[in-house]
Amino acid sequence: MNRITIDLSALRFNLDVLQGWVSNHGGALTVVTKALCGYRDAIVALRDLGVKSMADSRLENLDVVKEFAPDLETWYLRPPHGSALEDVVRLADVSLNTELEIVKELNAVAKRAGTTHRVIVMIELGDLREGILPGRLLQTYRQIFELSNIDVIGIGANIGCLGGVVPSVDQFMQLVLYRELLELKFERELPSISAGSSASLPLLIDGTLPKDVNHFRVGESLFLGTDLIQGGTLTGLRGDAVRLEAEIVEIKEKGMVPLGETTDMTPFQALENGEETDPGQRSYRAIVTVGQVDTDVSGLTPVKDSYHIAGASSDLTVVNVGEEKEGLSIGDTIGFRCSYSAFVRSMSNPYTEKQLLKPM
């Protein structure tokens, strides 16, 4: 049995802290729920905790939000694809866009539906993911402003999502200047600069993030407390909201080094755990029922610091627990902290049970 748990007490704590940071900055928070993979109970819990705006990159997940939290504002994070524009307009109040032709098609869909669709136009600032080039800014906005059923509410950017670019004050100031240029040129107000993310939180905390950056799309730091710049947990947040538990199916004292000739011909990449081993050294090794099919095992860290992951196959992971059994037996579980990739893959895996831990 594998189970991923979300502790609502820790989640509420992180949400309160994040909302406080964003509110003190004068901004608005949209919770990115894509890691939940449409898990209804967690979406309802977030609604009940006071979340007013949710964002996702899967329309199927936004469908769950619309069904169980219909009053919430919804954002579609992935640039809309042509085959799904009717669903984008139906399920998302706001979408992030980079292609003029797609925005024109969204306008046609919104017109047929008798509604107005709100958009943020994304600008490329160096991470080399989505975004129009700054040189096409005026031309693109000129044409979008002419569309009858599109409401352009601002500009945005993604930094640190693909190329690992560390967000800088200079990059955010570029966005501020681009918005000023557009507002002066077209005499249209653009109320939002949507560029806040988990990667921007250190700048928000230390007070160097420009005040004009006023919309934050945050998921990873909410659920995991992650400091994406320095590593570890952001000061002020909890890192224990999410846990993966896996059941022990074998625990025996064994050697630490494989016997016989070894090769690199294994189905999955070997894991680096930093544990030094010597020939002849022995340890109790617990085999648990989680593997590379279930999650990103390289993103798991045993909750108990003295435990180390020795390796994993498709369905099993071996954990060195030390020279003593630590009171463990078959049927017990070992808990793991999750990286974002391990969290997402565990949530999307149908073989893993999901459970909310409610406050006592």
C-alpha distance (Angstrom), angle and dihedral (degrees) to the residues before:
residue distance angle dihedral
M1 . . .
N2 3.79 . .
R3 3.76 120.3 .
I4 3.78 133.1 179.7
T5 3.78 114.6 -156.6
I6 3.80 131.2 -161.7
D7 3.79 114.3 -158.4
L8 3.80 107.7 -144.3
S9 3.81 92.8 -160.7
A10 3.80 90.9 58.7
L11 3.79 91.3 41.2
R12 3.80 92.1 51.8
F13 3.82 89.8 48.8
N14 3.81 92.8 52.4
L15 3.79 92.2 44.3
D16 3.80 92.2 52.1
V17 3.81 91.3 49.3
L18 3.81 93.3 47.6
Q19 3.79 93.1 46.9
G20 3.78 88.9 50.3
W21 3.81 92.9 52.2
V22 3.80 92.8 46.7
S23 3.81 94.5 43.9
N24 3.81 92.5 50.0
H25 3.80 87.6 52.6
G26 3.81 90.7 52.1
G27 3.80 94.0 -114.4
A28 3.80 140.6 123.2
L29 3.80 127.0 -116.1
T30 3.80 126.4 -139.1
V31 3.81 113.8 -173.4
V32 3.81 112.9 -135.7
T33 3.80 106.5 -138.8
K34 3.80 101.3 177.2
A35 3.83 92.1 110.7
L36 3.81 88.6 60.8
C37 3.83 89.9 63.6
G38 3.79 92.2 -146.9
Y39 3.82 95.2 -50.9
R40 3.77 98.6 170.4
D41 3.81 99.0 -157.8
A42 3.81 92.4 55.7
I43 3.80 92.5 46.3
V44 3.80 90.9 51.7
A45 3.81 90.0 46.4
L46 3.81 91.3 53.2
R47 3.79 89.6 49.8
D48 3.78 89.6 51.3
L49 3.82 90.0 49.3
G50 3.79 88.5 60.5
V51 3.81 103.9 -96.2
K52 3.81 108.8 157.0
S53 3.81 101.3 -178.6
M54 3.82 131.5 40.2
A55 3.78 132.2 -175.9
D56 3.77 132.2 -162.6
S57 3.79 140.1 168.5
R58 3.82 94.7 -142.4
L59 3.77 120.4 72.8
E60 3.80 90.0 -153.4
N61 3.81 88.5 62.0
L62 3.80 92.8 47.6
D63 3.79 87.0 53.1
V64 3.82 87.8 60.5
V65 3.82 90.4 49.4
K66 3.80 91.7 50.2
E67 3.80 91.5 49.2
F68 3.80 99.1 46.6
A69 3.81 102.1 25.0
P70 3.82 102.9 28.4
D71 3.80 95.7 160.9
L72 3.79 93.9 59.9
E73 3.79 123.5 102.4
T74 3.81 110.1 -114.9
W75 3.79 129.7 -151.5
Y76 3.81 126.7 -165.4
L77 3.79 107.5 -145.9
R78 3.79 103.3 -172.3
P79 3.81 115.9 77.7
P80 3.84 102.9 -97.8
H81 3.78 116.2 -100.4
G82 3.77 120.5 -140.6
S83 3.79 97.0 -118.6
A84 3.81 93.3 58.6
L85 3.80 105.7 40.6
E86 3.79 95.5 116.1
D87 3.81 89.2 55.3
V88 3.80 90.6 46.2
V89 3.80 91.5 56.1
R90 3.81 91.9 42.6
L91 3.81 97.2 47.7
A92 3.80 105.9 27.8
D93 3.77 126.8 62.1
V94 3.80 89.6 -168.2
S95 3.80 132.8 23.0
L96 3.80 133.2 -170.1
N97 3.80 111.5 -125.9
T98 3.79 140.2 -171.8
E99 3.80 105.2 164.3
L100 3.79 120.7 76.1
E101 3.80 93.6 -154.6
I102 3.80 91.3 55.2
V103 3.81 91.4 51.0
K104 3.81 89.0 51.8
E105 3.80 89.7 52.3
L106 3.81 90.6 47.5
N107 3.79 87.3 53.7
A108 3.80 91.1 54.0
V109 3.81 92.1 48.6
A110 3.81 91.8 47.5
K111 3.80 90.6 48.6
R112 3.80 92.0 53.2
A113 3.80 89.4 48.3
G114 3.79 92.0 49.7
T115 3.80 93.6 -122.2
T116 3.79 141.7 106.3
H117 3.79 119.9 -117.6
R118 3.80 120.1 -151.5
V119 3.79 121.0 -139.7
I120 3.77 140.8 -171.4
V121 3.80 114.3 -154.7
M122 3.80 110.2 -140.7
I123 3.81 120.9 -139.4
E124 3.80 126.0 -153.6
L125 3.81 110.2 -120.4
G126 3.79 101.8 169.7
D127 3.81 108.0 -69.2
L128 3.84 88.8 99.1
R129 3.77 96.2 -137.1
E130 3.82 119.4 109.0
G131 3.78 124.3 -24.1
I132 3.78 141.5 99.5
L133 3.76 117.9 -98.3
P134 3.81 114.0 -101.9
G135 3.79 90.9 -120.4
R136 3.82 90.4 67.0
L137 3.78 94.6 46.2
L138 3.80 99.5 104.8
Q139 3.78 94.8 41.2
T140 3.80 92.9 50.2
Y141 3.79 96.2 46.2
R142 3.81 92.3 45.5
Q143 3.79 90.9 60.4
I144 3.81 96.0 40.6
F145 3.81 91.8 51.8
E146 3.81 88.0 59.9
L147 3.81 93.7 60.0
S148 3.79 113.8 106.5
N149 3.81 100.9 -147.5
I150 3.78 100.9 35.7
D151 3.80 122.0 91.2
V152 3.81 111.8 -162.4
I153 3.80 104.6 -151.7
G154 3.78 99.1 176.4
I155 3.76 150.9 -58.4
G156 3.77 130.7 -71.0
A157 3.76 147.1 -179.7
N158 3.78 142.4 -163.4
I159 3.79 115.8 -137.5
G160 3.78 123.3 179.7
C161 3.81 96.4 11.4
L162 3.81 99.4 109.8
G163 3.79 115.2 1.1
G164 3.79 95.8 38.0
V165 3.79 92.1 -118.5
V166 3.81 110.5 170.7
P167 3.82 107.9 -127.7
S168 3.78 112.6 -114.3
V169 3.79 134.2 -164.7
D170 3.82 88.3 -119.2
Q171 3.81 91.9 59.4
F172 3.78 92.4 50.4
M173 3.80 90.8 47.0
Q174 3.81 88.0 55.4
L175 3.79 88.4 59.3
V176 3.79 91.1 49.5
L177 3.80 90.5 52.2
Y178 3.81 92.5 46.3
R179 3.79 90.3 53.8
E180 3.81 91.3 49.2
L181 3.81 89.5 50.8
L182 3.81 92.6 50.6
E183 3.79 94.7 46.2
L184 3.81 92.2 49.5
K185 3.79 94.0 44.1
F186 3.80 97.8 48.0
E187 3.81 100.9 23.1
R188 3.80 89.4 -129.0
E189 3.78 125.7 129.9
L190 3.80 116.8 -122.6
P191 3.80 103.1 -168.0
S192 3.81 99.6 -175.7
I193 3.78 135.8 63.7
S194 3.80 101.2 -175.8
A195 3.78 104.3 -167.0
G196 3.77 104.2 111.7
S197 3.80 114.0 115.4
S198 3.79 138.5 151.2
A199 3.82 86.6 -81.5
S200 3.82 91.3 57.4
L201 3.80 95.9 51.7
P202 3.83 96.0 92.8
L203 3.82 88.7 58.8
L204 3.79 89.8 47.1
I205 3.80 91.7 50.9
D206 3.80 95.7 48.5
G207 3.81 92.0 46.5
T208 3.82 98.2 -117.9
L209 3.81 97.7 110.9
P210 3.83 109.1 105.9
K211 3.81 111.9 -105.7
D212 3.80 90.8 -129.1
V213 3.82 90.1 68.8
N214 3.77 92.5 87.6
H215 3.80 109.1 157.3
F216 3.79 123.5 71.9
R217 3.80 127.4 -166.3
V218 3.81 105.0 -166.3
G219 3.80 130.4 170.5
E220 3.80 115.1 134.0
S221 3.80 97.2 50.9
L222 3.80 90.7 47.0
F223 3.79 95.0 54.1
L224 3.81 100.7 30.7
G225 3.80 104.8 19.9
T226 3.79 88.8 -127.9
D227 3.79 124.4 176.9
L228 3.80 98.9 -150.3
I229 3.81 93.7 -170.1
Q230 3.81 105.5 44.7
G231 3.79 98.3 19.6
G232 3.77 127.2 -124.9
T233 3.80 121.5 60.2
L234 3.79 124.8 -29.8
T235 3.79 112.3 -110.2
G236 3.78 106.9 -101.4
L237 3.81 96.6 26.7
R238 3.79 132.0 92.7
G239 3.79 121.5 -121.3
D240 3.79 97.2 -164.8
A241 3.81 102.6 76.8
V242 3.81 93.6 101.8
R243 3.79 126.9 48.3
L244 3.79 134.4 168.5
E245 3.80 116.7 -148.5
A246 3.80 122.2 -163.4
E247 3.80 127.6 -174.0
I248 3.79 123.1 -119.9
V249 3.81 113.2 -121.4
E250 3.81 97.0 171.7
I251 3.80 135.7 15.8
K252 3.80 119.9 -179.9
E253 3.78 139.6 145.9
K254 3.78 108.0 -104.4
G255 3.78 141.7 157.4
M256 3.79 119.8 -81.7
V257 3.81 97.1 -137.1
P258 3.85 124.0 60.7
L259 3.80 116.7 -114.1
G260 3.79 120.4 -123.5
E261 3.77 133.0 14.0
T262 3.79 115.6 -26.8
T263 3.80 132.7 -160.3
D264 3.78 138.0 -174.2
M265 3.80 90.6 -112.6
T266 3.79 96.9 114.8
P267 3.83 123.8 129.6
F268 3.80 92.5 -120.6
Q269 3.77 134.0 39.2
A270 3.79 114.7 -92.8
L271 3.79 115.8 -104.2
E272 3.78 123.3 -120.6
N273 3.80 109.8 -142.5
G274 3.80 100.8 163.9
E275 3.80 91.3 -125.4
E276 3.81 115.2 139.9
T277 3.79 115.6 -138.8
D278 3.80 134.0 -173.6
P279 3.80 129.8 -158.1
G280 3.77 107.8 -93.7
Q281 3.81 93.9 24.0
R282 3.77 113.4 131.8
S283 3.79 134.7 -160.7
Y284 3.74 140.3 170.0
R285 3.77 105.9 -98.2
A286 3.79 121.4 -159.7
I287 3.79 118.4 -157.7
V288 3.80 112.2 -151.9
T289 3.80 132.1 -167.6
V290 3.78 100.0 -109.8
G291 3.78 125.7 93.1
Q292 3.76 145.7 161.4
V293 3.80 91.4 -72.9
D294 3.79 88.9 59.5
T295 3.79 102.3 44.4
D296 3.80 146.7 -24.8
V297 3.79 97.1 -71.3
S298 3.81 91.0 -169.5
G299 3.82 86.1 64.7
L300 3.82 93.9 56.8
T301 3.80 122.9 97.3
P302 3.80 120.1 -175.8
V303 3.80 110.8 -115.3
K304 3.81 88.5 -133.3
D305 3.80 105.6 71.9
S306 3.82 94.7 -146.5
Y307 3.81 91.8 61.1
H308 3.81 119.8 88.9
I309 3.79 130.8 -168.5
A310 3.80 108.0 -122.7
G311 3.79 97.6 -172.9
A312 3.77 145.8 -51.8
S313 3.78 141.4 -131.8
S314 3.78 128.0 -164.5
D315 3.81 94.6 -73.2
L316 3.80 108.0 12.9
T317 3.79 139.4 53.6
V318 3.82 125.8 -159.4
V319 3.79 117.6 -142.6
N320 3.80 123.2 -167.8
V321 3.81 105.1 -141.5
G322 3.81 98.3 178.1
E323 3.78 140.4 -107.0
E324 3.80 91.5 -43.7
K325 3.80 129.5 52.1
E326 3.80 90.7 -122.0
G327 3.80 88.5 -138.0
L328 3.81 90.9 -66.1
S329 3.79 122.5 146.3
I330 3.78 139.4 170.6
G331 3.80 110.6 -64.7
D332 3.80 95.0 30.1
T333 3.78 118.8 115.0
I334 3.80 133.4 -127.5
G335 3.79 118.0 -146.6
F336 3.80 125.7 -138.9
R337 3.77 135.1 -166.8
C338 3.81 111.9 -132.3
S339 3.76 134.2 -136.0
Y340 3.79 115.1 -142.7
S341 3.81 92.4 -96.6
A342 3.81 91.4 49.6
F343 3.81 90.5 47.9
V344 3.80 94.4 50.2
R345 3.80 94.5 46.0
S346 3.79 91.9 47.2
M347 3.80 91.8 50.7
S348 3.81 92.6 47.9
N349 3.79 92.4 47.9
P350 3.84 111.4 97.9
Y351 3.82 91.0 -156.2
T352 3.81 93.4 64.9
E353 3.81 120.6 83.0
K354 3.80 115.7 -130.9
Q355 3.80 121.1 -148.4
L356 3.79 136.8 174.7
L357 3.78 115.8 -142.0
K358 3.80 105.4 -145.1
P359 3.82 123.3 -153.5
M360 3.80 113.9 -92.9
